[in-house]
Amino acid sequence: MNITLTPEAQAIVDREIESGRYETVEAVVVQALYQLEDVPFVDDELLVEARAQADRGETRELTEEVMRELLDRARDSSREGKSVRDEVKY
């Protein structure tokens, strides 16, 4: 099989080989495929949008202040009768 990598992907492969972590392109690709196999596929609209926002640079550092803000918003939503995801509750 022959594949053509984007310049960014090729740079990652080159760095991995130059670091001595892998000896060949094939070794890098095989390891990446094994790791991909361990990652569950998530078809979640919120996750898809979050990844798109991150790709656009629309992120904030998760500081204590930001965490408090998120918890306050979750409490407000709960008080208003809106559902709050379990991972936010705990």
PyMOL Python script that loads the backbone (N, CA, C, O; Angstrom):
from pymol import cmd

cmd.read_pdbstr("""\
ATOM      1  N   MET A   1       0.848  -1.176   0.000  1.00  0.00           N
ATOM      2  CA  MET A   1       0.000   0.000   0.000  1.00  0.00           C
ATOM      3  C   MET A   1       0.889   1.233   0.000  1.00  0.00           C
ATOM      4  O   MET A   1       1.883   1.304   0.723  1.00  0.00           O
ATOM      5  N   ASN A   2       0.518   2.187  -0.812  1.00  0.00           N
ATOM      6  CA  ASN A   2       1.215   3.464  -0.845  1.00  0.00           C
ATOM      7  C   ASN A   2       0.260   4.550  -0.385  1.00  0.00           C
ATOM      8  O   ASN A   2      -0.896   4.594  -0.807  1.00  0.00           O
ATOM      9  N   ILE A   3       0.749   5.424   0.484  1.00  0.00           N
ATOM     10  CA  ILE A   3      -0.068   6.544   0.928  1.00  0.00           C
ATOM     11  C   ILE A   3       0.741   7.818   0.814  1.00  0.00           C
ATOM     12  O   ILE A   3       1.970   7.802   0.884  1.00  0.00           O
ATOM     13  N   THR A   4       0.038   8.916   0.639  1.00  0.00           N
ATOM     14  CA  THR A   4       0.678  10.222   0.597  1.00  0.00           C
ATOM     15  C   THR A   4       0.230  10.991   1.829  1.00  0.00           C
ATOM     16  O   THR A   4      -0.965  11.173   2.060  1.00  0.00           O
ATOM     17  N   LEU A   5       1.189  11.436   2.612  1.00  0.00           N
ATOM     18  CA  LEU A   5       0.891  12.174   3.833  1.00  0.00           C
ATOM     19  C   LEU A   5       0.891  13.671   3.561  1.00  0.00           C
ATOM     20  O   LEU A   5       1.574  14.161   2.662  1.00  0.00           O
ATOM     21  N   THR A   6       0.114  14.377   4.355  1.00  0.00           N
ATOM     22  CA  THR A   6       0.185  15.834   4.299  1.00  0.00           C
ATOM     23  C   THR A   6       1.559  16.247   4.818  1.00  0.00           C
ATOM     24  O   THR A   6       2.204  15.469   5.520  1.00  0.00           O
ATOM     25  N   PRO A   7       2.016  17.442   4.494  1.00  0.00           N
ATOM     26  CA  PRO A   7       3.310  17.881   5.026  1.00  0.00           C
ATOM     27  C   PRO A   7       3.356  17.853   6.558  1.00  0.00           C
ATOM     28  O   PRO A   7       4.394  17.544   7.143  1.00  0.00           O
ATOM     29  N   GLU A   8       2.237  18.177   7.201  1.00  0.00           N
ATOM     30  CA  GLU A   8       2.193  18.165   8.665  1.00  0.00           C
ATOM     31  C   GLU A   8       2.355  16.750   9.205  1.00  0.00           C
ATOM     32  O   GLU A   8       3.103  16.527  10.157  1.00  0.00           O
ATOM     33  N   ALA A   9       1.654  15.794   8.595  1.00  0.00           N
ATOM     34  CA  ALA A   9       1.756  14.395   9.028  1.00  0.00           C
ATOM     35  C   ALA A   9       3.158  13.863   8.760  1.00  0.00           C
ATOM     36  O   ALA A   9       3.714  13.138   9.585  1.00  0.00           O
ATOM     37  N   GLN A  10       3.727  14.212   7.625  1.00  0.00           N
ATOM     38  CA  GLN A  10       5.086  13.764   7.302  1.00  0.00           C
ATOM     39  C   GLN A  10       6.094  14.317   8.307  1.00  0.00           C
ATOM     40  O   GLN A  10       7.042  13.630   8.685  1.00  0.00           O
ATOM     41  N   ALA A  11       5.885  15.553   8.734  1.00  0.00           N
ATOM     42  CA  ALA A  11       6.778  16.155   9.730  1.00  0.00           C
ATOM     43  C   ALA A  11       6.711  15.390  11.046  1.00  0.00           C
ATOM     44  O   ALA A  11       7.730  15.209  11.713  1.00  0.00           O
ATOM     45  N   ILE A  12       5.515  14.939  11.422  1.00  0.00           N
ATOM     46  CA  ILE A  12       5.379  14.153  12.652  1.00  0.00           C
ATOM     47  C   ILE A  12       6.149  12.845  12.516  1.00  0.00           C
ATOM     48  O   ILE A  12       6.899  12.462  13.415  1.00  0.00           O
ATOM     49  N   VAL A  13       5.962  12.166  11.398  1.00  0.00           N
ATOM     50  CA  VAL A  13       6.672  10.910  11.160  1.00  0.00           C
ATOM     51  C   VAL A  13       8.180  11.142  11.200  1.00  0.00           C
ATOM     52  O   VAL A  13       8.909  10.385  11.840  1.00  0.00           O
ATOM     53  N   ASP A  14       8.643  12.178  10.523  1.00  0.00           N
ATOM     54  CA  ASP A  14      10.075  12.489  10.499  1.00  0.00           C
ATOM     55  C   ASP A  14      10.613  12.752  11.900  1.00  0.00           C
ATOM     56  O   ASP A  14      11.694  12.276  12.250  1.00  0.00           O
ATOM     57  N   ARG A  15       9.859  13.512  12.707  1.00  0.00           N
ATOM     58  CA  ARG A  15      10.303  13.797  14.082  1.00  0.00           C
ATOM     59  C   ARG A  15      10.404  12.529  14.913  1.00  0.00           C
ATOM     60  O   ARG A  15      11.345  12.358  15.687  1.00  0.00           O
ATOM     61  N   GLU A  16       9.429  11.641  14.750  1.00  0.00           N
ATOM     62  CA  GLU A  16       9.447  10.387  15.510  1.00  0.00           C
ATOM     63  C   GLU A  16      10.665   9.537  15.145  1.00  0.00           C
ATOM     64  O   GLU A  16      11.284   8.925  16.015  1.00  0.00           O
ATOM     65  N   ILE A  17      10.996   9.504  13.877  1.00  0.00           N
ATOM     66  CA  ILE A  17      12.162   8.732  13.438  1.00  0.00           C
ATOM     67  C   ILE A  17      13.452   9.410  13.898  1.00  0.00           C
ATOM     68  O   ILE A  17      14.358   8.742  14.396  1.00  0.00           O
ATOM     69  N   GLU A  18      13.541  10.720  13.735  1.00  0.00           N
ATOM     70  CA  GLU A  18      14.733  11.464  14.160  1.00  0.00           C
ATOM     71  C   GLU A  18      14.971  11.357  15.661  1.00  0.00           C
ATOM     72  O   GLU A  18      16.114  11.382  16.117  1.00  0.00           O
ATOM     73  N   SER A  19      13.893  11.239  16.425  1.00  0.00           N
ATOM     74  CA  SER A  19      14.035  11.137  17.879  1.00  0.00           C
ATOM     75  C   SER A  19      14.616   9.786  18.300  1.00  0.00           C
ATOM     76  O   SER A  19      15.077   9.622  19.429  1.00  0.00           O
ATOM     77  N   GLY A  20      14.588   8.831  17.384  1.00  0.00           N
ATOM     78  CA  GLY A  20      15.079   7.497  17.711  1.00  0.00           C
ATOM     79  C   GLY A  20      14.009   6.592  18.299  1.00  0.00           C
ATOM     80  O   GLY A  20      14.264   5.423  18.586  1.00  0.00           O
ATOM     81  N   ARG A  21      12.831   7.127  18.473  1.00  0.00           N
ATOM     82  CA  ARG A  21      11.738   6.342  19.047  1.00  0.00           C
ATOM     83  C   ARG A  21      11.301   5.233  18.085  1.00  0.00           C
ATOM     84  O   ARG A  21      10.945   4.138  18.518  1.00  0.00           O
ATOM     85  N   TYR A  22      11.330   5.516  16.797  1.00  0.00           N
ATOM     86  CA  TYR A  22      10.986   4.527  15.775  1.00  0.00           C
ATOM     87  C   TYR A  22      12.090   4.521  14.727  1.00  0.00           C
ATOM     88  O   TYR A  22      12.759   5.528  14.495  1.00  0.00           O
ATOM     89  N   GLU A  23      12.265   3.355  14.096  1.00  0.00           N
ATOM     90  CA  GLU A  23      13.320   3.235  13.093  1.00  0.00           C
ATOM     91  C   GLU A  23      12.829   3.462  11.668  1.00  0.00           C
ATOM     92  O   GLU A  23      13.597   3.865  10.794  1.00  0.00           O
ATOM     93  N   THR A  24      11.531   3.197  11.438  1.00  0.00           N
ATOM     94  CA  THR A  24      11.014   3.285  10.072  1.00  0.00           C
ATOM     95  C   THR A  24       9.662   3.993  10.048  1.00  0.00           C
ATOM     96  O   THR A  24       8.987   4.137  11.067  1.00  0.00           O
ATOM     97  N   VAL A  25       9.297   4.426   8.847  1.00  0.00           N
ATOM     98  CA  VAL A  25       7.981   5.021   8.636  1.00  0.00           C
ATOM     99  C   VAL A  25       6.899   3.991   8.982  1.00  0.00           C
ATOM    100  O   VAL A  25       5.891   4.312   9.613  1.00  0.00           O
ATOM    101  N   GLU A  26       7.134   2.754   8.555  1.00  0.00           N
ATOM    102  CA  GLU A  26       6.158   1.697   8.813  1.00  0.00           C
ATOM    103  C   GLU A  26       5.928   1.515  10.308  1.00  0.00           C
ATOM    104  O   GLU A  26       4.791   1.317  10.737  1.00  0.00           O
ATOM    105  N   ALA A  27       6.985   1.580  11.100  1.00  0.00           N
ATOM    106  CA  ALA A  27       6.845   1.418  12.546  1.00  0.00           C
ATOM    107  C   ALA A  27       5.999   2.536  13.156  1.00  0.00           C
ATOM    108  O   ALA A  27       5.196   2.291  14.055  1.00  0.00           O
ATOM    109  N   VAL A  28       6.180   3.752  12.668  1.00  0.00           N
ATOM    110  CA  VAL A  28       5.384   4.885  13.159  1.00  0.00           C
ATOM    111  C   VAL A  28       3.916   4.683  12.808  1.00  0.00           C
ATOM    112  O   VAL A  28       3.043   4.866  13.657  1.00  0.00           O
ATOM    113  N   VAL A  29       3.642   4.311  11.577  1.00  0.00           N
ATOM    114  CA  VAL A  29       2.263   4.137  11.115  1.00  0.00           C
ATOM    115  C   VAL A  29       1.594   2.985  11.846  1.00  0.00           C
ATOM    116  O   VAL A  29       0.441   3.108  12.261  1.00  0.00           O
ATOM    117  N   VAL A  30       2.292   1.870  12.012  1.00  0.00           N
ATOM    118  CA  VAL A  30       1.714   0.720  12.715  1.00  0.00           C
ATOM    119  C   VAL A  30       1.363   1.099  14.151  1.00  0.00           C
ATOM    120  O   VAL A  30       0.280   0.766  14.633  1.00  0.00           O
ATOM    121  N   GLN A  31       2.267   1.790  14.833  1.00  0.00           N
ATOM    122  CA  GLN A  31       1.985   2.204  16.213  1.00  0.00           C
ATOM    123  C   GLN A  31       0.789   3.147  16.266  1.00  0.00           C
ATOM    124  O   GLN A  31      -0.055   3.037  17.156  1.00  0.00           O
ATOM    125  N   ALA A  32       0.716   4.067  15.319  1.00  0.00           N
ATOM    126  CA  ALA A  32      -0.419   4.995  15.277  1.00  0.00           C
ATOM    127  C   ALA A  32      -1.733   4.235  15.073  1.00  0.00           C
ATOM    128  O   ALA A  32      -2.750   4.576  15.677  1.00  0.00           O
ATOM    129  N   LEU A  33      -1.710   3.209  14.225  1.00  0.00           N
ATOM    130  CA  LEU A  33      -2.923   2.421  13.994  1.00  0.00           C
ATOM    131  C   LEU A  33      -3.328   1.643  15.236  1.00  0.00           C
ATOM    132  O   LEU A  33      -4.514   1.557  15.554  1.00  0.00           O
ATOM    133  N   TYR A  34      -2.350   1.072  15.945  1.00  0.00           N
ATOM    134  CA  TYR A  34      -2.672   0.375  17.195  1.00  0.00           C
ATOM    135  C   TYR A  34      -3.295   1.335  18.209  1.00  0.00           C
ATOM    136  O   TYR A  34      -4.250   0.980  18.901  1.00  0.00           O
ATOM    137  N   GLN A  35      -2.755   2.545  18.293  1.00  0.00           N
ATOM    138  CA  GLN A  35      -3.303   3.518  19.229  1.00  0.00           C
ATOM    139  C   GLN A  35      -4.702   3.948  18.803  1.00  0.00           C
ATOM    140  O   GLN A  35      -5.574   4.140  19.650  1.00  0.00           O
ATOM    141  N   LEU A  36      -4.918   4.100  17.520  1.00  0.00           N
ATOM    142  CA  LEU A  36      -6.230   4.472  17.005  1.00  0.00           C
ATOM    143  C   LEU A  36      -7.267   3.407  17.355  1.00  0.00           C
ATOM    144  O   LEU A  36      -8.417   3.726  17.656  1.00  0.00           O
ATOM    145  N   GLU A  37      -6.865   2.173  17.314  1.00  0.00           N
ATOM    146  CA  GLU A  37      -7.768   1.068  17.623  1.00  0.00           C
ATOM    147  C   GLU A  37      -8.255   1.127  19.072  1.00  0.00           C
ATOM    148  O   GLU A  37      -9.356   0.669  19.380  1.00  0.00           O
ATOM    149  N   ASP A  38      -7.434   1.692  19.957  1.00  0.00           N
ATOM    150  CA  ASP A  38      -7.776   1.783  21.376  1.00  0.00           C
ATOM    151  C   ASP A  38      -8.684   2.969  21.703  1.00  0.00           C
ATOM    152  O   ASP A  38      -9.178   3.079  22.825  1.00  0.00           O
ATOM    153  N   VAL A  39      -8.904   3.850  20.737  1.00  0.00           N
ATOM    154  CA  VAL A  39      -9.714   5.049  20.977  1.00  0.00           C
ATOM    155  C   VAL A  39     -11.129   4.787  20.489  1.00  0.00           C
ATOM    156  O   VAL A  39     -11.338   4.536  19.302  1.00  0.00           O
ATOM    157  N   PRO A  40     -12.107   4.843  21.395  1.00  0.00           N
ATOM    158  CA  PRO A  40     -13.474   4.590  20.947  1.00  0.00           C
ATOM    159  C   PRO A  40     -13.968   5.718  20.048  1.00  0.00           C
ATOM    160  O   PRO A  40     -13.634   6.884  20.255  1.00  0.00           O
ATOM    161  N   PHE A  41     -14.753   5.362  19.065  1.00  0.00           N
ATOM    162  CA  PHE A  41     -15.350   6.364  18.188  1.00  0.00           C
ATOM    163  C   PHE A  41     -16.505   7.014  18.934  1.00  0.00           C
ATOM    164  O   PHE A  41     -17.372   6.329  19.477  1.00  0.00           O
ATOM    165  N   VAL A  42     -16.507   8.317  18.954  1.00  0.00           N
ATOM    166  CA  VAL A  42     -17.562   9.047  19.645  1.00  0.00           C
ATOM    167  C   VAL A  42     -18.285   9.911  18.621  1.00  0.00           C
ATOM    168  O   VAL A  42     -17.687  10.787  17.996  1.00  0.00           O
ATOM    169  N   ASP A  43     -19.565   9.655  18.462  1.00  0.00           N
ATOM    170  CA  ASP A  43     -20.377  10.445  17.544  1.00  0.00           C
ATOM    171  C   ASP A  43     -21.259  11.351  18.396  1.00  0.00           C
ATOM    172  O   ASP A  43     -22.458  11.120  18.548  1.00  0.00           O
ATOM    173  N   ASP A  44     -20.645  12.366  18.936  1.00  0.00           N
ATOM    174  CA  ASP A  44     -21.331  13.265  19.851  1.00  0.00           C
ATOM    175  C   ASP A  44     -21.225  14.669  19.277  1.00  0.00           C
ATOM    176  O   ASP A  44     -20.124  15.173  19.056  1.00  0.00           O
ATOM    177  N   GLU A  45     -22.366  15.297  19.037  1.00  0.00           N
ATOM    178  CA  GLU A  45     -22.361  16.625  18.413  1.00  0.00           C
ATOM    179  C   GLU A  45     -21.562  17.642  19.227  1.00  0.00           C
ATOM    180  O   GLU A  45     -20.872  18.490  18.661  1.00  0.00           O
ATOM    181  N   LEU A  46     -21.655  17.555  20.558  1.00  0.00           N
ATOM    182  CA  LEU A  46     -20.905  18.498  21.388  1.00  0.00           C
ATOM    183  C   LEU A  46     -19.405  18.296  21.235  1.00  0.00           C
ATOM    184  O   LEU A  46     -18.644  19.262  21.177  1.00  0.00           O
ATOM    185  N   LEU A  47     -18.984  17.042  21.169  1.00  0.00           N
ATOM    186  CA  LEU A  47     -17.555  16.754  21.004  1.00  0.00           C
ATOM    187  C   LEU A  47     -17.063  17.203  19.632  1.00  0.00           C
ATOM    188  O   LEU A  47     -15.971  17.759  19.511  1.00  0.00           O
ATOM    189  N   VAL A  48     -17.856  16.967  18.619  1.00  0.00           N
ATOM    190  CA  VAL A  48     -17.486  17.394  17.266  1.00  0.00           C
ATOM    191  C   VAL A  48     -17.333  18.910  17.223  1.00  0.00           C
ATOM    192  O   VAL A  48     -16.373  19.424  16.649  1.00  0.00           O
ATOM    193  N   GLU A  49     -18.284  19.628  17.830  1.00  0.00           N
ATOM    194  CA  GLU A  49     -18.205  21.087  17.854  1.00  0.00           C
ATOM    195  C   GLU A  49     -17.020  21.555  18.692  1.00  0.00           C
ATOM    196  O   GLU A  49     -16.348  22.520  18.328  1.00  0.00           O
ATOM    197  N   ALA A  50     -16.758  20.879  19.815  1.00  0.00           N
ATOM    198  CA  ALA A  50     -15.613  21.252  20.653  1.00  0.00           C
ATOM    199  C   ALA A  50     -14.304  21.102  19.893  1.00  0.00           C
ATOM    200  O   ALA A  50     -13.425  21.960  19.979  1.00  0.00           O
ATOM    201  N   ARG A  51     -14.179  20.017  19.155  1.00  0.00           N
ATOM    202  CA  ARG A  51     -12.955  19.822  18.352  1.00  0.00           C
ATOM    203  C   ARG A  51     -12.831  20.910  17.284  1.00  0.00           C
ATOM    204  O   ARG A  51     -11.738  21.420  17.041  1.00  0.00           O
ATOM    205  N   ALA A  52     -13.946  21.263  16.650  1.00  0.00           N
ATOM    206  CA  ALA A  52     -13.924  22.316  15.635  1.00  0.00           C
ATOM    207  C   ALA A  52     -13.516  23.645  16.262  1.00  0.00           C
ATOM    208  O   ALA A  52     -12.737  24.396  15.674  1.00  0.00           O
ATOM    209  N   GLN A  53     -14.041  23.940  17.458  1.00  0.00           N
ATOM    210  CA  GLN A  53     -13.667  25.175  18.147  1.00  0.00           C
ATOM    211  C   GLN A  53     -12.176  25.176  18.484  1.00  0.00           C
ATOM    212  O   GLN A  53     -11.500  26.192  18.322  1.00  0.00           O
ATOM    213  N   ALA A  54     -11.673  24.052  18.945  1.00  0.00           N
ATOM    214  CA  ALA A  54     -10.250  23.961  19.272  1.00  0.00           C
ATOM    215  C   ALA A  54      -9.403  24.167  18.021  1.00  0.00           C
ATOM    216  O   ALA A  54      -8.382  24.853  18.062  1.00  0.00           O
ATOM    217  N   ASP A  55      -9.833  23.570  16.907  1.00  0.00           N
ATOM    218  CA  ASP A  55      -9.103  23.744  15.650  1.00  0.00           C
ATOM    219  C   ASP A  55      -9.077  25.209  15.219  1.00  0.00           C
ATOM    220  O   ASP A  55      -8.122  25.657  14.585  1.00  0.00           O
ATOM    221  N   ARG A  56     -10.132  25.958  15.566  1.00  0.00           N
ATOM    222  CA  ARG A  56     -10.182  27.381  15.215  1.00  0.00           C
ATOM    223  C   ARG A  56      -9.485  28.256  16.258  1.00  0.00           C
ATOM    224  O   ARG A  56      -9.432  29.478  16.115  1.00  0.00           O
ATOM    225  N   GLY A  57      -8.951  27.622  17.310  1.00  0.00           N
ATOM    226  CA  GLY A  57      -8.257  28.383  18.348  1.00  0.00           C
ATOM    227  C   GLY A  57      -9.185  29.009  19.360  1.00  0.00           C
ATOM    228  O   GLY A  57      -8.779  29.902  20.104  1.00  0.00           O
ATOM    229  N   GLU A  58     -10.423  28.559  19.401  1.00  0.00           N
ATOM    230  CA  GLU A  58     -11.413  29.117  20.319  1.00  0.00           C
ATOM    231  C   GLU A  58     -11.402  28.324  21.634  1.00  0.00           C
ATOM    232  O   GLU A  58     -12.372  27.643  21.967  1.00  0.00           O
ATOM    233  N   THR A  59     -10.316  28.423  22.354  1.00  0.00           N
ATOM    234  CA  THR A  59     -10.183  27.677  23.605  1.00  0.00           C
ATOM    235  C   THR A  59      -9.813  28.616  24.741  1.00  0.00           C
ATOM    236  O   THR A  59      -9.341  29.732  24.525  1.00  0.00           O
ATOM    237  N   ARG A  60     -10.042  28.132  25.963  1.00  0.00           N
ATOM    238  CA  ARG A  60      -9.640  28.877  27.162  1.00  0.00           C
ATOM    239  C   ARG A  60      -8.922  27.911  28.086  1.00  0.00           C
ATOM    240  O   ARG A  60      -9.253  26.726  28.144  1.00  0.00           O
ATOM    241  N   GLU A  61      -7.949  28.419  28.796  1.00  0.00           N
ATOM    242  CA  GLU A  61      -7.258  27.589  29.779  1.00  0.00           C
ATOM    243  C   GLU A  61      -8.238  27.257  30.905  1.00  0.00           C
ATOM    244  O   GLU A  61      -8.998  28.117  31.348  1.00  0.00           O
ATOM    245  N   LEU A  62      -8.215  26.015  31.358  1.00  0.00           N
ATOM    246  CA  LEU A  62      -9.115  25.592  32.426  1.00  0.00           C
ATOM    247  C   LEU A  62      -8.514  25.976  33.771  1.00  0.00           C
ATOM    248  O   LEU A  62      -7.810  25.192  34.407  1.00  0.00           O
ATOM    249  N   THR A  63      -8.807  27.188  34.181  1.00  0.00           N
ATOM    250  CA  THR A  63      -8.334  27.705  35.458  1.00  0.00           C
ATOM    251  C   THR A  63      -9.409  27.485  36.517  1.00  0.00           C
ATOM    252  O   THR A  63     -10.527  27.081  36.197  1.00  0.00           O
ATOM    253  N   GLU A  64      -9.075  27.748  37.764  1.00  0.00           N
ATOM    254  CA  GLU A  64     -10.068  27.638  38.827  1.00  0.00           C
ATOM    255  C   GLU A  64     -11.234  28.591  38.565  1.00  0.00           C
ATOM    256  O   GLU A  64     -12.389  28.251  38.822  1.00  0.00           O
ATOM    257  N   GLU A  65     -10.934  29.768  38.062  1.00  0.00           N
ATOM    258  CA  GLU A  65     -11.978  30.755  37.760  1.00  0.00           C
ATOM    259  C   GLU A  65     -12.932  30.231  36.693  1.00  0.00           C
ATOM    260  O   GLU A  65     -14.149  30.357  36.832  1.00  0.00           O
ATOM    261  N   VAL A  66     -12.392  29.651  35.639  1.00  0.00           N
ATOM    262  CA  VAL A  66     -13.231  29.107  34.567  1.00  0.00           C
ATOM    263  C   VAL A  66     -14.059  27.938  35.110  1.00  0.00           C
ATOM    264  O   VAL A  66     -15.236  27.803  34.777  1.00  0.00           O
ATOM    265  N   MET A  67     -13.449  27.101  35.941  1.00  0.00           N
ATOM    266  CA  MET A  67     -14.173  25.974  36.518  1.00  0.00           C
ATOM    267  C   MET A  67     -15.349  26.456  37.381  1.00  0.00           C
ATOM    268  O   MET A  67     -16.447  25.904  37.315  1.00  0.00           O
ATOM    269  N   ARG A  68     -15.100  27.491  38.188  1.00  0.00           N
ATOM    270  CA  ARG A  68     -16.186  28.058  39.001  1.00  0.00           C
ATOM    271  C   ARG A  68     -17.316  28.584  38.111  1.00  0.00           C
ATOM    272  O   ARG A  68     -18.494  28.379  38.402  1.00  0.00           O
ATOM    273  N   GLU A  69     -16.940  29.265  37.025  1.00  0.00           N
ATOM    274  CA  GLU A  69     -17.937  29.791  36.093  1.00  0.00           C
ATOM    275  C   GLU A  69     -18.780  28.662  35.504  1.00  0.00           C
ATOM    276  O   GLU A  69     -20.001  28.784  35.411  1.00  0.00           O
ATOM    277  N   LEU A  70     -18.142  27.575  35.111  1.00  0.00           N
ATOM    278  CA  LEU A  70     -18.873  26.446  34.539  1.00  0.00           C
ATOM    279  C   LEU A  70     -19.801  25.812  35.566  1.00  0.00           C
ATOM    280  O   LEU A  70     -20.938  25.458  35.251  1.00  0.00           O
ATOM    281  N   LEU A  71     -19.315  25.669  36.793  1.00  0.00           N
ATOM    282  CA  LEU A  71     -20.161  25.108  37.845  1.00  0.00           C
ATOM    283  C   LEU A  71     -21.345  26.020  38.154  1.00  0.00           C
ATOM    284  O   LEU A  71     -22.458  25.539  38.367  1.00  0.00           O
ATOM    285  N   ASP A  72     -21.116  27.331  38.179  1.00  0.00           N
ATOM    286  CA  ASP A  72     -22.208  28.282  38.402  1.00  0.00           C
ATOM    287  C   ASP A  72     -23.255  28.173  37.297  1.00  0.00           C
ATOM    288  O   ASP A  72     -24.455  28.189  37.570  1.00  0.00           O
ATOM    289  N   ARG A  73     -22.801  28.065  36.058  1.00  0.00           N
ATOM    290  CA  ARG A  73     -23.737  27.937  34.940  1.00  0.00           C
ATOM    291  C   ARG A  73     -24.542  26.646  35.055  1.00  0.00           C
ATOM    292  O   ARG A  73     -25.738  26.627  34.762  1.00  0.00           O
ATOM    293  N   ALA A  74     -23.880  25.560  35.485  1.00  0.00           N
ATOM    294  CA  ALA A  74     -24.575  24.283  35.652  1.00  0.00           C
ATOM    295  C   ALA A  74     -25.619  24.387  36.758  1.00  0.00           C
ATOM    296  O   ALA A  74     -26.730  23.878  36.612  1.00  0.00           O
ATOM    297  N   ARG A  75     -25.268  25.041  37.859  1.00  0.00           N
ATOM    298  CA  ARG A  75     -26.227  25.233  38.955  1.00  0.00           C
ATOM    299  C   ARG A  75     -27.419  26.064  38.487  1.00  0.00           C
ATOM    300  O   ARG A  75     -28.568  25.745  38.793  1.00  0.00           O
ATOM    301  N   ASP A  76     -27.135  27.133  37.742  1.00  0.00           N
ATOM    302  CA  ASP A  76     -28.222  27.975  37.225  1.00  0.00           C
ATOM    303  C   ASP A  76     -29.141  27.169  36.307  1.00  0.00           C
ATOM    304  O   ASP A  76     -30.364  27.281  36.386  1.00  0.00           O
ATOM    305  N   SER A  77     -28.545  26.364  35.446  1.00  0.00           N
ATOM    306  CA  SER A  77     -29.342  25.535  34.540  1.00  0.00           C
ATOM    307  C   SER A  77     -30.211  24.570  35.331  1.00  0.00           C
ATOM    308  O   SER A  77     -31.382  24.369  35.008  1.00  0.00           O
ATOM    309  N   SER A  78     -29.632  23.976  36.368  1.00  0.00           N
ATOM    310  CA  SER A  78     -30.383  23.038  37.203  1.00  0.00           C
ATOM    311  C   SER A  78     -31.562  23.735  37.872  1.00  0.00           C
ATOM    312  O   SER A  78     -32.670  23.201  37.902  1.00  0.00           O
ATOM    313  N   ARG A  79     -31.319  24.931  38.408  1.00  0.00           N
ATOM    314  CA  ARG A  79     -32.389  25.697  39.067  1.00  0.00           C
ATOM    315  C   ARG A  79     -33.511  26.057  38.087  1.00  0.00           C
ATOM    316  O   ARG A  79     -34.675  26.156  38.473  1.00  0.00           O
ATOM    317  N   GLU A  80     -33.145  26.248  36.821  1.00  0.00           N
ATOM    318  CA  GLU A  80     -34.130  26.604  35.797  1.00  0.00           C
ATOM    319  C   GLU A  80     -34.831  25.366  35.228  1.00  0.00           C
ATOM    320  O   GLU A  80     -35.656  25.471  34.320  1.00  0.00           O
ATOM    321  N   GLY A  81     -34.491  24.198  35.773  1.00  0.00           N
ATOM    322  CA  GLY A  81     -35.123  22.967  35.307  1.00  0.00           C
ATOM    323  C   GLY A  81     -34.507  22.376  34.067  1.00  0.00           C
ATOM    324  O   GLY A  81     -35.043  21.423  33.502  1.00  0.00           O
ATOM    325  N   LYS A  82     -33.386  22.925  33.630  1.00  0.00           N
ATOM    326  CA  LYS A  82     -32.694  22.385  32.458  1.00  0.00           C
ATOM    327  C   LYS A  82     -31.861  21.185  32.892  1.00  0.00           C
ATOM    328  O   LYS A  82     -31.401  21.117  34.032  1.00  0.00           O
ATOM    329  N   SER A  83     -31.674  20.243  31.977  1.00  0.00           N
ATOM    330  CA  SER A  83     -30.871  19.070  32.327  1.00  0.00           C
ATOM    331  C   SER A  83     -29.391  19.450  32.374  1.00  0.00           C
ATOM    332  O   SER A  83     -28.915  20.299  31.620  1.00  0.00           O
ATOM    333  N   VAL A  84     -28.691  18.794  33.285  1.00  0.00           N
ATOM    334  CA  VAL A  84     -27.250  18.998  33.439  1.00  0.00           C
ATOM    335  C   VAL A  84     -26.599  17.637  33.284  1.00  0.00           C
ATOM    336  O   VAL A  84     -26.985  16.676  33.950  1.00  0.00           O
ATOM    337  N   ARG A  85     -25.616  17.559  32.408  1.00  0.00           N
ATOM    338  CA  ARG A  85     -24.945  16.289  32.145  1.00  0.00           C
ATOM    339  C   ARG A  85     -24.272  15.767  33.410  1.00  0.00           C
ATOM    340  O   ARG A  85     -23.746  16.545  34.206  1.00  0.00           O
ATOM    341  N   ASP A  86     -24.289  14.446  33.592  1.00  0.00           N
ATOM    342  CA  ASP A  86     -23.724  13.834  34.803  1.00  0.00           C
ATOM    343  C   ASP A  86     -22.271  14.195  35.021  1.00  0.00           C
ATOM    344  O   ASP A  86     -21.852  14.389  36.163  1.00  0.00           O
ATOM    345  N   GLU A  87     -21.482  14.290  33.944  1.00  0.00           N
ATOM    346  CA  GLU A  87     -20.056  14.591  34.124  1.00  0.00           C
ATOM    347  C   GLU A  87     -19.830  15.999  34.655  1.00  0.00           C
ATOM    348  O   GLU A  87     -18.753  16.304  35.167  1.00  0.00           O
ATOM    349  N   VAL A  88     -20.826  16.851  34.540  1.00  0.00           N
ATOM    350  CA  VAL A  88     -20.723  18.202  35.085  1.00  0.00           C
ATOM    351  C   VAL A  88     -21.146  18.214  36.556  1.00  0.00           C
ATOM    352  O   VAL A  88     -20.626  18.994  37.354  1.00  0.00           O
ATOM    353  N   LYS A  89     -22.077  17.356  36.898  1.00  0.00           N
ATOM    354  CA  LYS A  89     -22.598  17.309  38.252  1.00  0.00           C
ATOM    355  C   LYS A  89     -21.550  16.867  39.265  1.00  0.00           C
ATOM    356  O   LYS A  89     -21.552  17.328  40.406  1.00  0.00           O
ATOM    357  N   TYR A  90     -20.671  15.989  38.856  1.00  0.00           N
ATOM    358  CA  TYR A  90     -19.759  15.372  39.832  1.00  0.00           C
ATOM    359  C   TYR A  90     -18.383  15.840  39.613  1.00  0.00           C
ATOM    360  O   TYR A  90     -17.471  15.434  40.333  1.00  0.00           O
TER     361      TYR A  90
END
""", "prot")
cmd.dss("prot")
cmd.show_as("cartoon", "prot")
cmd.util.cbc("prot")
cmd.orient("prot")
